[in-house]
């Protein structure tokens, strides 16, 4: 089932990849949409943080999704990181030691 969700879905605007070796398993999701500003990257996993200040009055978003994701990944002894630049888009990487 995981393989089904980690196949390229370019029509959705992202690419996903699952890699494994004898030491770790990595899941990478690359989004080709709007990138995250460099000054926002250190804060994207903070609770209630929203880099798009124009969305602060919307009730649909609370700025919790990535904070909850990081907590879940940490609870199962994984690590999550993010990079973002206009050439490659935004890449979230989740790594689990084997």
Residue pairs with C-beta under 8 A, 6 or more apart in sequence:
2 18
3 18
5 16
6 16
6 17
6 18
6 27
7 16
8 15
8 16
9 15
9 16
13 31
13 32
13 33
14 29
14 30
14 31
14 32
14 33
15 29
15 30
15 32
16 27
16 28
16 29
16 30
17 26
17 27
17 28
17 30
18 25
18 26
18 27
19 25
19 26
19 28
20 26
20 98
22 98
23 97
23 98
24 95
24 96
24 97
24 98
25 95
25 96
25 98
26 93
26 94
26 95
26 96
27 93
27 94
28 91
28 92
28 93
28 94
29 91
29 92
30 88
30 89
30 90
30 91
31 89
31 90
31 91
31 92
32 89
33 89
33 90
35 84
35 85
35 86
35 89
35 90
36 44
36 51
36 82
36 84
36 90
37 51
37 84
38 84
40 49
40 51
41 82
41 83
41 84
43 49
43 51
44 51
44 66
44 82
45 66
45 67
45 69
45 70
45 80
45 82
46 63
46 67
47 63
47 64
47 67
48 62
48 63
48 64
48 67
49 63
49 67
50 56
50 61
50 63
55 61
69 80
70 80
73 79
73 80
73 94
76 96
77 96
77 97
78 94
78 95
78 96
78 97
79 94
79 95
80 92
80 93
80 94
80 95
81 92
81 93
81 95
82 90
82 91
82 92
82 93
83 90
83 91
83 93
84 90
84 91
